[in-house]
Every structure is written in structure tokens, then in C-alpha cells.
Amino acid sequence: MEPILQLINLTKYFGGLGAVVDLNLEVNQGEILGLIGPNGAGKTTVINMIAGALHPSRGKLIFKGEDVTHLPPHRIAEKGIGRIFQSNTLFQHWSVIANVRVGLHLHRNIDFLSGFLGLSYARKREDILYEKASEILSFVGLFIKKDQLAISLPHGNQRALCLAVTLALRPTLLLLDEPVTGMNAEEVSTMLSLIRALRDEKGITCIMVEHNMKAVMGLCDRIAVLDYGKKIAEGSPGEVSGNPAVIEAYLGVEQDAS
């Protein structure tokens, strides 16, 4: 089976500095791939290139057999690649369900003016969007809070709402940039369960950048390790955690600090 995403000699220079150098990586349909490494290893740069926020200095990105290397972010999203950022990107003073409905509007190209004017066909569409938004909020466990303002939610719920908004765009590949950062243990457990459900129930492939090693090792099917912009290891969590180069570059430091 052809991988859903291929990174071929992916390279990004900032001035003379190689943030990512000749990265070759395949992402298989339906897996959760962890991308780890110490600070400055190039992980977020990789995510930015996949999402179209940065264009590679050289190399290719192949998504579902199509070269998407130089597409802008909105075209990448249209192709089915969604992203959750490190920080919460929400309409903070809108309700929870209104945030998700915005995502549905963007995906379905609904005419906002017609909705405002209250035309009958727009009302029918709005009813459908309300149902879809409710389904998504139920999936992430936020339906009971659908009428609350986003700003009133605790951090873990805000992260779940960010996920809900992205799901409204119906991605087939989801980029998760530090999805459990700043969460307490209960919130981490809830988010990890949601990510598993994305794969198991919705068939969404995930790439996760995360510093929480316990979360990465317990969740990911495969892990790729970057150090100074280069891949130094790739394999199952067990293979990676026992790799001397990984222990020296990253895991050993994390373990000593814990």
C-alpha cells in the first residue's frame, strides 16, 4: 500500500543554517507517527512544511500520490491535511458550537450573507451544520458545553475544541503540534484517548510532535527522531527508546530531568 504522505529529501535552510536536512520519511495510512527530538531539532519546521506554512529549500512532499510541495496552506487544507497548533487558535468570545460551525462553513463553502438574510435554503443548511457541529462536539466530549464561550473553558477543553474545529474540515491527515502541552494528567489522558479514537473510529492518520515522552511512547505506532535537523532513528517505540543515539540525543536528557 502506498504511504499517505512521503517526505523526500526534505530540506529547509534559514540563511546558512540547515534546520532540516535531507529528511526521508513515509507516513502510512491509519497510523500515529511520533516526531520527537530535542529543542531546535527541526520538528516544528517539518510540520510547517507539511502544512504549507513554509516552503522547502529542496525536496518534495507527496500526499496521496500528488506533489503538494509548493501549495499554500489553504490548498493543503483542502487536500485533507489539518493542523492543531501549539497555542489555542479559537474565537475566544464566541460559543463553543459557533467555533465548530465556522470550520464547517469553511469546509462546505456556505454563503454567510444568505445565512444572515435567513433564506430558507440557508436555514436548512444551518440546521444541518448545527447537527454536524453537535456530532463533532459529542465526539470530543464538549457537547454539554456547546453554549459556553470558548474563553471560559479550561485549557484541556480548549485544546479539545481546537481539535473539534479542525475535524470540521474533515482532514484525512492530522498534524498535532504538542497536543498535550500544559495539561494536567487527567487532561493528557483524555486527549490521548481522543487521538486514538481519531485513528480507530475515524481512520485519520496522525503525525504528533510532542515533548511528553510517556505520551509519545504509549500512543504512537512508530516514532522518528530528529537531531540537528537530521533523522537519527526510526522505528517502534521499543526500538527507538533502546537506540543509543536517541538516548544520547534526547531520551537520556529527558529521563535525567524527570
Buried (B, 14 or more C-beta within 10 A) or exposed (E): EEBBBBBBEBBBBEEEEBBBBBBEBBBBBBBBBBBBBBEBBBBBBBBBBBBBBBEBBEBBBBBBEEEBBEBEBEEBBEBBBBBBBBEBBBEEEBBBBBBBBBBBBBBBEBEEEBBEEEEEEBEEBBEEBBEBBBEBBEBBBBBEBBEBBBEEBEEBBBBBBBBBBBBBBBBBBBBBBBBBBBBEEEBBBBBBEBBBEBBEEEEBBBBBBBBBBBBBBEBBBBBBBBBBBBBBBBBEBEEBBEBEEBBEBBBEEBEEEE
